[in-house]
Amino acid sequence: MSQTPTLERVRVVLVEPQEPMNVGAVARAMRNFGLSELYVVNPGPRVGPPWAREAYWVAVHAESILDRAVPVGSLREALEGVSLVVATTGRPRELYPAPVVPAWEVPGHVLSVEGKVALVFGRETFGLTNEELDLAHLIGTIPTAPEQPSLNLAQAVVVFAYELHKALVQGHLPENKETLAEVAALEALFEDLGRYVLEIGFTDPHRYPYAMRRLRRILHKARLSPGEVQLLRGLLHQSRYQMRKNG
């Protein structure tokens, strides 16, 4: 069984990594488990590009991944063309904007969809912000001992990459795959929905972030297709049009 076509769909995204050796270690971990596409959001001057020599020191046999790594200015840019975003976090939040699953359940979601998939990892110091997590369709966690809950960036990548590789080796491939709406289409829907809930008084500016995270969570559970996103956007546009028409 060839694993390459499936693994080529998986993009690893690092958000503002601060240590060049961590980026090199991530590249090596990707190489260990057959991943090859690396995007880096806002790499600091110590990291690159051009990628720091410290990164190459630890990217053993994975220098080609660093050579092809794509630096971008924002997480949204890193997610262009992506249909499923799996964000990772180790910090508890009051409200997650997407369903939360342990690392070993992530492959089942990744392998059940068509199109590009992104695994997003946050900063070494504090991970991903709430606004960055809002872009995720699924949130993966790694249960750890409470005495030492935090993992190194490369360690976190190793765990998720291993779980994905293991599922492929064991032949856990679904017969039918879903076609999900890409990030850009979903975010356009959420922008429309956000304006709508404010206009009808469903929420107010103060409670708006909390309301939208709950709505995001509901819609992410639905795993919307491109056609379903178009349908919902059409419903919102027509509703707003009728409200304006009727004064």
HUFENKA-V761539 format. One record per residue. N is the residue number from 1. PHI is phi in whole degrees, -180 to 180 (NA if undefined). PSI is psi in whole degrees, -180 to 180 (* if undefined). Layout:
# HUFENKA-V761539
n->N phi->PHI psi->PSI
n->N phi->PHI psi->PSI
This chain:
# HUFENKA-V761539
n->1 phi->NA psi->128
n->2 phi->-85 psi->128
n->3 phi->-97 psi->-13
n->4 phi->-57 psi->-50
n->5 phi->-57 psi->-39
n->6 phi->-70 psi->-44
n->7 phi->-69 psi->-30
n->8 phi->-66 psi->-19
n->9 phi->-79 psi->-12
n->10 phi->-98 psi->122
n->11 phi->-109 psi->126
n->12 phi->-91 psi->128
n->13 phi->-120 psi->123
n->14 phi->-105 psi->127
n->15 phi->-99 psi->113
n->16 phi->50 psi->53
n->17 phi->-65 psi->144
n->18 phi->-106 psi->-19
n->19 phi->-115 psi->119
n->20 phi->-60 psi->-33
n->21 phi->-67 psi->-29
n->22 phi->-66 psi->-39
n->23 phi->-65 psi->-42
n->24 phi->-63 psi->-41
n->25 phi->-66 psi->-35
n->26 phi->-64 psi->-44
n->27 phi->-59 psi->-43
n->28 phi->-64 psi->-42
n->29 phi->-62 psi->-40
n->30 phi->-61 psi->-44
n->31 phi->-63 psi->-39
n->32 phi->-56 psi->-36
n->33 phi->-118 psi->21
n->34 phi->82 psi->14
n->35 phi->-93 psi->151
n->36 phi->-139 psi->-15
n->37 phi->-103 psi->116
n->38 phi->-122 psi->127
n->39 phi->-116 psi->141
n->40 phi->-126 psi->119
n->41 phi->-90 psi->123
n->42 phi->48 psi->58
n->43 phi->-65 psi->136
n->44 phi->-71 psi->170
n->45 phi->-62 psi->-26
n->46 phi->-75 psi->-21
n->47 phi->-94 psi->-45
n->48 phi->133 psi->-168
n->49 phi->-81 psi->161
n->50 phi->-62 psi->149
n->51 phi->-63 psi->137
n->52 phi->-62 psi->150
n->53 phi->-63 psi->-28
n->54 phi->-61 psi->-33
n->55 phi->-65 psi->-41
n->56 phi->-70 psi->-28
n->57 phi->-57 psi->-40
n->58 phi->-102 psi->-6
n->59 phi->-84 psi->61
n->60 phi->-63 psi->120
n->61 phi->63 psi->15
n->62 phi->-125 psi->21
n->63 phi->-60 psi->-33
n->64 phi->-65 psi->-32
n->65 phi->-66 psi->-42
n->66 phi->-64 psi->-42
n->67 phi->-58 psi->-36
n->68 phi->-95 psi->-3
n->69 phi->-60 psi->140
n->70 phi->-107 psi->115
n->71 phi->-83 psi->136
n->72 phi->-134 psi->164
n->73 phi->-91 psi->-13
n->74 phi->-154 psi->161
n->75 phi->-66 psi->-38
n->76 phi->-59 psi->-39
n->77 phi->-65 psi->-38
n->78 phi->-67 psi->-21
n->79 phi->-100 psi->9
n->80 phi->-62 psi->131
n->81 phi->81 psi->5
n->82 phi->-93 psi->139
n->83 phi->-103 psi->-24
n->84 phi->-138 psi->124
n->85 phi->-111 psi->119
n->86 phi->-109 psi->109
n->87 phi->-94 psi->150
n->88 phi->-115 psi->144
n->89 phi->-152 psi->149
n->90 phi->-118 psi->0
n->91 phi->-101 psi->133
n->92 phi->-68 psi->142
n->93 phi->-123 psi->157
n->94 phi->-66 psi->-41
n->95 phi->-148 psi->123
n->96 phi->-89 psi->140
n->97 phi->-83 psi->2
n->98 phi->-151 psi->161
n->99 phi->-58 psi->146
n->100 phi->-113 psi->130
n->101 phi->-136 psi->154
n->102 phi->-71 psi->162
n->103 phi->-55 psi->-36
n->104 phi->-73 psi->-12
n->105 phi->-94 psi->-12
n->106 phi->-62 psi->-44
n->107 phi->-56 psi->-36
n->108 phi->-60 psi->-36
n->109 phi->-76 psi->-43
n->110 phi->-64 psi->-44
n->111 phi->-80 psi->-7
n->112 phi->-96 psi->3
n->113 phi->-122 psi->154
n->114 phi->-86 psi->163
n->115 phi->86 psi->-176
n->116 phi->-75 psi->141
n->117 phi->-122 psi->139
n->118 phi->-117 psi->131
n->119 phi->-103 psi->116
n->120 phi->-108 psi->129
n->121 phi->-122 psi->138
n->122 phi->-91 psi->-170
n->123 phi->-67 psi->153
n->124 phi->-62 psi->-31
n->125 phi->-85 psi->-46
n->126 phi->-140 psi->13
n->127 phi->74 psi->-139
n->128 phi->-103 psi->146
n->129 phi->-77 psi->167
n->130 phi->-61 psi->-38
n->131 phi->-66 psi->-36
n->132 phi->-72 psi->-38
n->133 phi->-65 psi->-26
n->134 phi->-60 psi->-24
n->135 phi->-82 psi->-5
n->136 phi->-88 psi->142
n->137 phi->-91 psi->-21
n->138 phi->-150 psi->144
n->139 phi->-120 psi->123
n->140 phi->-103 psi->140
n->141 phi->-128 psi->157
n->142 phi->-118 psi->106
n->143 phi->-62 psi->129
n->144 phi->-131 psi->170
n->145 phi->-68 psi->135
n->146 phi->-62 psi->-24
n->147 phi->-68 psi->-27
n->148 phi->-148 psi->80
n->149 phi->-80 psi->-24
n->150 phi->-85 psi->146
n->151 phi->-116 psi->152
n->152 phi->-64 psi->151
n->153 phi->-54 psi->-50
n->154 phi->-65 psi->-34
n->155 phi->-63 psi->-42
n->156 phi->-63 psi->-42
n->157 phi->-62 psi->-41
n->158 phi->-57 psi->-45
n->159 phi->-62 psi->-49
n->160 phi->-69 psi->-39
n->161 phi->-65 psi->-41
n->162 phi->-63 psi->-45
n->163 phi->-62 psi->-39
n->164 phi->-67 psi->-46
n->165 phi->-63 psi->-41
n->166 phi->-62 psi->-43
n->167 phi->-62 psi->-38
n->168 phi->-69 psi->-44
n->169 phi->-61 psi->-38
n->170 phi->-80 psi->-2
n->171 phi->76 psi->28
n->172 phi->-84 psi->68
n->173 phi->-111 psi->123
n->174 phi->-68 psi->150
n->175 phi->-70 psi->-41
n->176 phi->-118 psi->139
n->177 phi->-115 psi->146
n->178 phi->-84 psi->149
n->179 phi->-106 psi->110
n->180 phi->-98 psi->155
n->181 phi->-66 psi->143
n->182 phi->-74 psi->165
n->183 phi->-56 psi->-45
n->184 phi->-60 psi->-41
n->185 phi->-67 psi->-42
n->186 phi->-64 psi->-42
n->187 phi->-66 psi->-33
n->188 phi->-65 psi->-39
n->189 phi->-62 psi->-45
n->190 phi->-66 psi->-34
n->191 phi->-65 psi->-43
n->192 phi->-62 psi->-45
n->193 phi->-65 psi->-39
n->194 phi->-62 psi->-44
n->195 phi->-63 psi->-39
n->196 phi->-65 psi->-47
n->197 phi->-67 psi->-27
n->198 phi->-75 psi->-41
n->199 phi->-66 psi->-37
n->200 phi->-89 psi->-1
n->201 phi->78 psi->18
n->202 phi->-63 psi->-32
n->203 phi->-147 psi->177
n->204 phi->-124 psi->169
n->205 phi->-56 psi->-32
n->206 phi->-69 psi->-42
n->207 phi->-93 psi->0
n->208 phi->-56 psi->-50
n->209 phi->-58 psi->-42
n->210 phi->-65 psi->-44
n->211 phi->-63 psi->-42
n->212 phi->-69 psi->-34
n->213 phi->-67 psi->-37
n->214 phi->-67 psi->-42
n->215 phi->-67 psi->-39
n->216 phi->-59 psi->-44
n->217 phi->-61 psi->-43
n->218 phi->-62 psi->-47
n->219 phi->-73 psi->-33
n->220 phi->-66 psi->-34
n->221 phi->-63 psi->-29
n->222 phi->-76 psi->-16
n->223 phi->50 psi->67
n->224 phi->-70 psi->140
n->225 phi->-86 psi->167
n->226 phi->-56 psi->-42
n->227 phi->-66 psi->-38
n->228 phi->-67 psi->-37
n->229 phi->-64 psi->-43
n->230 phi->-61 psi->-41
n->231 phi->-62 psi->-46
n->232 phi->-67 psi->-39
n->233 phi->-65 psi->-40
n->234 phi->-62 psi->-40
n->235 phi->-62 psi->-45
n->236 phi->-65 psi->-43
n->237 phi->-64 psi->-43
n->238 phi->-67 psi->-38
n->239 phi->-63 psi->-44
n->240 phi->-66 psi->-38
n->241 phi->-62 psi->-46
n->242 phi->-65 psi->-36
n->243 phi->-63 psi->-44
n->244 phi->-66 psi->-40
n->245 phi->-64 psi->-37
n->246 phi->-90 psi->4
n->247 phi->76 psi->*
